[in-house]
């Protein structure tokens, strides 16, 4: 297994997240994800990186922050994948 290189992943509109901090990238349309988002907002751990656009993916980090992005989940996953590996 290759060691993951620590790098910044663009989440749109000049915003980026460290790839090593990302636990999951999920679609925003399920009730559990909406609850996660609401809980993070109440705790002050919600980061809105959508620049006022529709939320298309939700990034969960190891620091318990929730990052909202207007980029599709599949696009973010492909940015995280090494060049020699294709995402499912």
N, C-alpha and C positions, 0 to 999 in steps of 0.2 A: 504494500500500500504506500502510495506516495504521500509525502508530507505536504499539507496544504499551505500554499504561500499566502501570507497575510496581505490582502489588498482591499482597496475600496471598490465597492460595487455601486454604480449609479442607480438611484431609485427615481430619477427624474427631476427636471427643473433645477439643476445645479446642486442637488442633494445626493449624499452618498452614505453607505453603511459599510462598516468593516465586515468582510466576508467571514472572518473567524468568529464574529459575535452572533451570526444568524443561526437560530435553531430551526425555524420553519418559515416557509412562505406558503400562505393559504389564501383561498378565495374568500372575499368578504361577505358572501351572500347567505351564509348559514347562521342560524340563531346562536349557536355556541360562540362563533367568532364575533358576532355583534355584542354578546355579553362580555367577552374578553376586552373588546374595544371600549365598552362603557365602563368597565371596572378600571381599566388603565387610565381613562380620562378622570375618573374620580380620585385616583391615587396620584395624578400628575405625571404619569408615565406614558402618555400618548403623544406621539410625534406625528404631526400631519405634514407630509411631504408632497401633497397633491397639488398645491398651488391653486386651490379652489376648484379643481376638476373632480370627476367621478373617481371614487376609490375602486381600483381594480385588483389590488392585492394587499394583503396584510402580512407584515414581516414581524416575526416574534424573535426577540433577542435574548441572549443569556443573562442580561442585566434586568430582565423583566419589563423592558420597554416594548411598546407596540408601535410600529412604524407603518403609516398608511401611505400607499404609493398609487399613482395613477397609471402605472405600467403593469401590463398583464403578468400574472404569476409565471407563466411559461417563459416569457421573455427574461424575467429575472433569474429563473432557474438556469436558462441557457447561458446567462452572463456569469453565473457561479461555476458552471461546469468547466473543467479544463478543456483546452482546445482539442485534445486527443480523445475525449469522451463525449458521447452524444447523450442528452437527457432522454428519459423514457417518454 
